[in-house]
């Protein structure tokens, strides 16, 4: 793997981490309609903890975020919807 390929993978991971940090900050630093600060629940904190742990593991392993997700069967958003749809399709096509 060339240095430019490695740099591109790291840049992709850092872009993903930046996106998650922006989302995290928006969720946990927001205010309720009545002006009260929103407190995160434990499940949200756990999800973000896992997400940042996965990003750190991908950086340590030297893989791109896409490759890391594929190796560890991590699905996000529409990928999860596609995986569930494929599972149901396989379940009912037998």
Buried (B, 14 or more C-beta within 10 A) or exposed (E): EEEEEEEEBBEBBEEBBEEBBEEBEEEBEEEEEEEEEEEBEEEEEEEBEEBBEBBEEBBEEEBBBEBBBEEEEBEEEEEEEEEEEEEEEEEEEE
